Amino acid sequence: MILESLKKSSSLLLLTHVRPDGDAIGSLLAMGRGLSKMGKKVWLCNEGPIPAIFRFLPGIEEIVSEPGDLSRYDTVVTLDCSDLSRLGGVAEKVGRVPTLINIDHHITNTGFGSHQLVDSSASSTGEILYRLFGDLGIEIDEPMAYAIYTAIFTDTGSFLFQNTNPESYYICGRMVEKGVDAYNVAQNLFATYSLGRLKLLNMVLETIQISRNGKLSVMYLTQDMLRETDTLVDDINGLVNYAKHIEDVQVAVLIQESRRMPGVNHGTHFHVSLRSNGPVDVGNIALAYGGGGHPGAAAFTARSGLAEIKQEVFRISESL
């Protein structure tokens, strides 16, 4: 059904979740270029700012923040999005478009949309798209290869996370054959830091607290820290993993104060990122708080104060 729907569509809007990661951005770019090669009219959209670390990807400038007039689309494709609400403000509008296709790999996917292509055994949405392009007869070129490689490389944590599978290595190998410079990708994503990021890292590491049983670590980041170090949201990428590598820690948590939007009075709220360093499924933990994600990486949003959130997070450690 999805193959036929994509073939019949002529004008498509591609969307992914707010606070986009490498899999979201890579999948958006790969799908956009793939459909364009089929002769489709395609628009790429993400509500939030695109992290600077992805600027090296071909076609990144094509991603816009507003979808415009929805009447020009006959199909919406959501990528790497487990729940419709994670699209942001546009979520309420996409129902006006005749066809909604949901392509994702999160086990917490709610099954929204007219058609679903959801495979929780896949390492990433990028992996699913690789197979989909084969079914559609789309030849993957170098720009698409960079996007797919980035999607898989980031969502497997440079092949270190538990979701890494044989397909991850196989597909990335094929993408290198298509022209991807693996060293260049790694340098852009993980090996280039600003002085401000290092200062921010130092400040965040000083906030680390460990639960009484030693199985959970918590650290936090405030907007004041970002201002003091002259850093951006981009610089937060990967910080939670430092707390994950502490000896005996099974779950690491980063509580991040979100920026208030001008003219919007919703009060302070926090983005809570969770990472698992063992058998604990943090996707289920996040789901209990209205969030979602993977067994190894997940998140949810909280609107109480920082002290209350830390207290609640430490309660999680009692079940570890």
C-alpha positions as CSV (number, residue, x, y, z in Angstrom):
1,M,0.0,0.0,0.0
2,I,2.8,2.4,0.9
3,L,4.6,1.8,-2.4
4,E,1.5,2.4,-4.4
5,S,0.6,5.5,-2.4
6,L,4.0,7.0,-2.9
7,K,4.0,6.2,-6.6
8,K,0.6,7.9,-7.0
9,S,1.4,11.0,-5.0
10,S,2.6,14.1,-6.8
11,S,3.1,16.7,-4.1
12,L,4.5,15.6,-0.8
13,L,5.3,17.3,2.5
14,L,8.0,15.5,4.5
15,L,8.1,16.0,8.3
16,T,10.1,14.8,11.2
17,H,10.1,15.4,15.0
18,V,11.1,18.5,16.8
19,R,14.6,18.6,18.3
20,P,15.7,16.6,15.3
21,D,18.7,14.2,15.6
22,G,20.8,12.6,13.0
23,D,18.3,9.9,12.1
24,A,15.5,12.5,11.7
25,I,17.6,14.9,9.6
26,G,19.2,12.1,7.5
27,S,15.9,10.4,6.8
28,L,14.3,13.7,5.9
29,L,17.0,14.5,3.4
30,A,17.3,11.0,1.9
31,M,13.5,10.6,1.5
32,G,13.3,14.0,-0.1
33,R,16.0,13.4,-2.7
34,G,14.7,9.9,-3.4
35,L,11.2,11.1,-4.1
36,S,12.5,14.0,-6.2
37,K,14.3,11.5,-8.3
38,M,10.9,9.9,-9.0
39,G,9.7,13.2,-10.4
40,K,7.7,14.2,-7.3
41,K,7.3,17.7,-5.9
42,V,8.7,17.5,-2.4
43,W,8.9,20.0,0.5
44,L,11.0,19.2,3.6
45,C,10.0,20.8,6.9
46,N,11.0,20.8,10.6
47,E,9.6,23.2,13.1
48,G,12.8,23.7,15.1
49,P,16.2,24.9,14.3
50,I,18.5,22.5,12.5
51,P,21.6,21.6,14.6
52,A,24.7,23.1,13.2
53,I,26.6,19.8,13.2
54,F,24.4,18.6,10.3
55,R,25.3,21.5,8.0
56,F,27.8,19.4,6.1
57,L,25.0,17.2,4.7
58,P,24.1,17.9,1.0
59,G,20.6,19.5,0.7
60,I,20.4,20.7,4.3
61,E,19.4,24.2,3.1
62,E,16.2,22.8,1.6
63,I,14.7,22.1,5.1
64,V,12.2,24.9,6.0
65,S,10.5,25.7,9.3
66,E,7.0,26.3,7.9
67,P,5.0,24.1,5.6
68,G,3.0,26.9,4.1
69,D,-0.4,26.2,2.4
70,L,-1.3,22.6,3.1
71,S,-3.7,22.5,0.2
72,R,-0.8,22.1,-2.2
73,Y,0.1,18.6,-0.8
74,D,-1.7,15.4,-1.5
75,T,0.5,13.3,0.9
76,V,2.4,13.9,4.1
77,V,5.2,11.5,5.1
78,T,6.4,11.6,8.7
79,L,9.9,10.2,9.4
80,D,11.4,8.9,12.7
81,C,8.4,10.2,14.6
82,S,6.7,7.9,17.1
83,D,3.8,10.1,17.9
84,L,2.0,12.8,15.8
85,S,2.4,15.3,18.6
86,R,6.1,15.2,18.2
87,L,5.8,17.1,14.9
88,G,5.2,20.3,16.9
89,G,2.6,22.9,15.9
90,V,2.0,21.4,12.5
91,A,0.6,18.2,14.0
92,E,-2.9,19.7,14.2
93,K,-2.8,20.7,10.6
94,V,-1.6,17.5,8.8
95,G,-5.0,15.9,9.1
96,R,-6.2,18.1,6.3
97,V,-3.9,16.4,3.8
98,P,-5.6,13.3,2.2
99,T,-2.9,10.8,2.8
100,L,-0.6,10.5,5.9
101,I,2.3,7.9,5.7
102,N,4.1,7.0,9.0
103,I,7.7,5.7,8.6
104,D,9.5,4.9,11.8
105,H,11.4,2.4,13.9
106,H,10.4,3.3,17.5
107,I,8.8,0.5,19.4
108,T,6.6,3.2,21.1
109,N,5.1,4.3,17.7
110,T,1.4,4.9,18.2
111,G,0.4,3.7,14.7
112,F,-1.0,7.0,13.5
113,G,-1.6,7.8,9.8
114,S,-3.3,6.3,6.8
115,H,-0.4,3.9,6.2
116,Q,2.4,2.8,8.5
117,L,5.8,1.4,7.8
118,V,7.1,0.8,11.3
119,D,9.9,-1.7,12.1
120,S,11.1,-1.6,15.7
121,S,13.8,-4.2,14.9
122,A,15.6,-1.7,12.6
123,S,18.5,0.3,14.0
124,S,17.1,3.5,12.5
125,T,14.6,5.0,10.2
126,G,17.5,5.4,7.8
127,E,17.8,1.6,7.6
128,I,14.1,1.3,6.7
129,L,14.5,3.9,4.0
130,Y,17.4,2.0,2.5
131,R,15.2,-1.1,2.0
132,L,12.3,1.1,0.8
133,F,14.4,2.7,-1.9
134,G,15.3,-0.7,-3.2
135,D,11.6,-1.6,-3.4
136,L,10.8,1.6,-5.2
137,G,13.7,1.1,-7.6
138,I,15.4,4.3,-6.6
139,E,19.2,4.4,-7.2
140,I,21.0,5.8,-4.1
141,D,23.4,8.6,-5.1
142,E,26.1,10.2,-3.0
143,P,24.0,12.9,-1.3
144,M,21.4,10.2,-0.3
145,A,24.3,8.0,0.9
146,Y,25.6,10.7,3.2
147,A,22.1,11.2,4.6
148,I,21.5,7.4,5.2
149,Y,25.0,6.9,6.6
150,T,24.5,9.8,9.1
151,A,21.0,8.5,10.1
152,I,22.4,5.0,11.0
153,F,25.7,6.2,12.4
154,T,24.1,8.6,14.8
155,D,21.2,6.5,16.0
156,T,23.6,3.6,16.7
157,G,25.9,5.9,18.7
158,S,28.8,5.3,16.2
159,F,27.9,1.6,16.3
160,L,28.2,1.5,20.1
161,F,24.5,1.2,21.1
162,Q,22.6,-2.1,21.5
163,N,20.4,-1.4,18.5
164,T,23.4,-1.9,16.2
165,N,22.7,-4.9,14.0
166,P,24.4,-6.6,11.0
167,E,22.3,-4.4,8.6
168,S,23.8,-1.3,10.2
169,Y,27.3,-2.3,9.2
170,Y,26.2,-3.6,5.8
171,I,24.3,-0.6,4.7
172,C,26.9,1.9,5.9
173,G,29.5,-0.1,4.0
174,R,27.4,0.2,0.9
175,M,27.1,4.0,1.5
176,V,30.8,4.3,1.7
177,E,31.0,2.6,-1.7
178,K,28.6,5.3,-2.9
179,G,31.1,8.0,-2.0
180,V,30.6,8.7,1.7
181,D,33.8,9.9,3.5
182,A,33.3,8.1,6.9
183,Y,36.1,10.1,8.5
184,N,34.6,13.4,7.5
185,V,31.2,12.4,8.9
186,A,32.7,11.4,12.2
187,Q,34.7,14.6,12.4
188,N,31.7,16.8,11.8
189,L,29.4,14.9,14.2
190,F,31.7,14.0,17.1
191,A,35.2,15.4,16.9
192,T,34.9,19.1,16.6
193,Y,34.1,21.2,19.7
194,S,34.0,24.9,20.4
195,L,35.6,26.3,23.5
196,G,32.1,27.3,24.7
197,R,31.0,23.6,24.5
198,L,33.9,22.5,26.6
199,K,33.1,25.2,29.2
200,L,29.4,24.0,29.1
201,L,30.5,20.4,29.5
202,N,32.5,21.4,32.6
203,M,29.5,23.2,34.2
204,V,27.1,20.3,33.5
205,L,29.5,17.6,34.8
206,E,29.7,19.5,38.1
207,T,26.0,19.0,38.5
208,I,26.2,15.2,38.5
209,Q,24.5,13.3,41.3
210,I,24.3,9.6,41.8
211,S,21.4,7.7,43.4
212,R,22.0,5.8,46.6
213,N,22.2,2.5,44.9
214,G,24.7,3.9,42.4
215,K,22.6,2.7,39.4
216,L,21.3,6.1,38.2
217,S,23.1,9.4,37.5
218,V,21.5,12.8,37.1
219,M,22.8,16.0,35.7
220,Y,21.1,19.2,34.6
221,L,21.5,22.1,32.3
222,T,19.9,25.6,32.5
223,Q,19.4,28.4,30.1
224,D,21.8,30.5,32.3
225,M,24.5,28.0,31.6
226,L,24.0,28.4,27.8
227,R,24.1,32.2,28.1
228,E,27.2,32.1,30.3
229,T,29.2,29.9,28.0
230,D,27.8,31.6,24.8
231,T,26.6,28.2,23.5
232,L,23.5,26.9,21.7
233,V,21.2,23.9,21.9
234,D,23.5,22.3,19.3
235,D,26.2,22.1,21.9
236,I,24.1,19.9,24.2
237,N,24.3,16.9,21.8
238,G,25.8,13.9,23.5
239,L,26.3,15.4,26.9
240,V,24.1,12.8,28.6
241,N,26.5,10.0,27.5
242,Y,29.2,11.3,29.9
243,A,27.0,10.4,32.9
244,K,26.1,7.0,31.3
245,H,29.8,5.9,31.3
246,I,30.1,6.2,35.1
247,E,31.0,2.8,36.7
248,D,27.9,0.8,37.8
249,V,25.4,3.3,36.4
250,Q,22.6,1.7,34.4
251,V,20.6,4.8,33.6
252,A,21.8,8.3,33.0
253,V,19.5,11.4,33.0
254,L,20.0,14.9,31.6
255,I,17.4,17.5,32.7
256,Q,17.5,20.4,30.4
257,E,15.7,23.6,30.9
258,S,13.9,24.5,27.6
259,R,14.0,28.0,26.2
260,R,10.9,30.1,26.6
261,M,9.3,31.3,23.4
262,P,8.7,35.1,23.1
263,G,5.1,36.0,23.8
264,V,4.2,32.5,25.0
265,N,3.4,32.1,28.6
266,H,3.6,28.3,29.3
267,G,6.0,28.6,32.2
268,T,9.3,26.9,32.6
269,H,9.5,23.3,31.3
270,F,12.3,20.7,31.0
271,H,13.3,18.2,28.5
272,V,14.4,15.0,30.3
273,S,16.8,12.7,28.3
274,L,17.4,9.2,29.4
275,R,20.1,6.7,28.4
276,S,20.5,3.1,29.3
277,N,23.9,1.5,30.0
278,G,22.5,-2.0,30.4
279,P,19.3,-4.1,30.5
280,V,17.0,-1.2,31.6
281,D,14.5,-0.2,29.0
282,V,14.4,3.6,29.3
283,G,11.8,3.8,26.4
284,N,9.2,2.3,28.8
285,I,10.3,4.7,31.6
286,A,9.8,7.7,29.2
287,L,6.5,6.3,28.0
288,A,5.2,6.3,31.6
289,Y,5.8,10.1,31.7
290,G,4.2,10.8,28.4
291,G,7.4,10.6,26.3
292,G,8.9,7.8,24.3
293,G,12.0,6.5,22.5
294,H,14.1,3.4,22.3
295,P,15.2,0.9,25.0
296,G,18.6,2.6,25.1
297,A,17.6,6.2,24.5
298,A,14.4,8.1,25.3
299,A,13.0,11.3,26.6
300,F,10.0,13.1,28.0
301,T,8.9,16.6,28.9
302,A,8.2,17.8,32.4
303,R,6.6,21.1,33.6
304,S,7.3,21.0,37.3
305,G,10.4,22.6,39.0
306,L,13.9,21.3,38.7
307,A,14.0,20.1,42.3
308,E,10.7,18.1,41.8
309,I,11.9,16.6,38.6
310,K,15.2,15.4,40.2
311,Q,13.2,13.9,43.1
312,E,11.0,12.0,40.7
313,V,13.9,10.8,38.6
314,F,15.7,9.5,41.7
315,R,12.5,7.5,42.5
316,I,13.2,5.6,39.2
317,S,16.4,4.3,40.7
318,E,14.5,2.4,43.4
319,S,13.3,0.0,40.8
320,L,16.7,-0.6,39.2
